[in-house]
Amino acid sequence: MDMLKVSAADFQRNIGRYQDIALREPVAVTRNGRESTVLISTEEYARLKRRDRQVLGLVDFTDADIAALEQSQPDPASAAFNSEVPS
């Protein structure tokens, strides 16, 4: 699906229209012919933020943290997500 693209000038002139469209689909705003920003709904923004994850390395963990992780057991209910783990 291609994203709707509008110039910054058109966006400024018709911001209400593009806000309404962004409730249904992202709107890319271009400047000098290149996409510079994307307007999305607050629901889509919240969904994307929920997907944020912080990646840590082993150096970020204490020995006690690592020992606790090694001793941990997954909740049996989490087996429902096994199909999401690459083999």
C-alpha positions in Angstrom: 0.0 0.0 0.0 1.4 3.4 -1.0 1.3 6.1 1.5 -0.5 9.4 0.6 2.2 12.1 0.0 1.6 15.8 0.2 3.8 18.8 -0.1 4.5 20.8 3.0 2.7 23.8 1.5 -0.4 21.8 0.7 -0.3 20.3 4.1 -0.2 23.7 5.8 -3.2 24.9 3.6 -5.3 21.8 4.3 -4.1 20.6 7.7 -7.5 19.6 8.9 -8.2 17.5 5.9 -4.9 15.6 6.3 -5.4 15.2 10.0 -8.7 13.4 9.2 -7.0 11.2 6.6 -4.2 10.4 9.1 -6.8 8.8 11.3 -7.2 6.1 8.7 -3.8 6.0 7.0 -0.3 7.6 7.4 0.3 10.9 5.5 3.8 11.6 4.3 4.7 15.3 4.1 7.3 16.2 1.5 9.7 19.1 1.4 11.6 19.7 -1.8 10.2 16.5 -3.2 11.5 14.3 -0.4 9.5 12.8 2.5 10.4 14.7 5.7 7.7 13.7 8.2 4.8 11.4 8.5 1.5 12.2 10.2 -0.2 9.2 11.9 -3.1 8.7 14.4 -2.4 8.7 18.1 -3.6 5.0 18.1 -1.0 4.1 15.5 1.7 6.0 17.4 0.7 4.2 20.7 0.9 0.8 18.9 4.3 1.6 17.5 5.6 2.8 20.9 4.4 -0.5 22.5 6.7 -2.3 20.1 9.7 -0.3 21.3 12.3 -2.4 23.0 15.5 -1.6 24.7 18.4 -3.9 23.7 20.9 -4.6 26.4 24.2 -6.4 26.2 25.7 -8.8 28.7 27.9 -5.9 30.0 24.6 -4.2 31.2 23.8 -7.0 33.6 25.4 -7.8 37.0 26.4 -11.4 37.9 23.3 -11.6 40.1 21.1 -10.5 37.1 22.6 -13.2 34.9 22.2 -15.9 37.6 18.6 -14.9 38.1 17.9 -15.1 34.4 19.6 -18.5 34.2 17.3 -19.8 37.0 14.1 -18.4 35.6 11.4 -20.5 34.0 8.9 -19.2 31.5 5.2 -19.1 32.4 3.5 -22.1 30.8 1.0 -19.7 29.2 3.9 -18.2 27.1 4.0 -21.5 25.1 1.2 -20.0 23.0 3.9 -17.6 21.5 6.4 -20.4 20.5 5.4 -20.1 16.9 6.7 -16.5 16.8 10.2 -17.6 17.7 12.4 -18.3 14.7 13.9 -21.8 14.6 
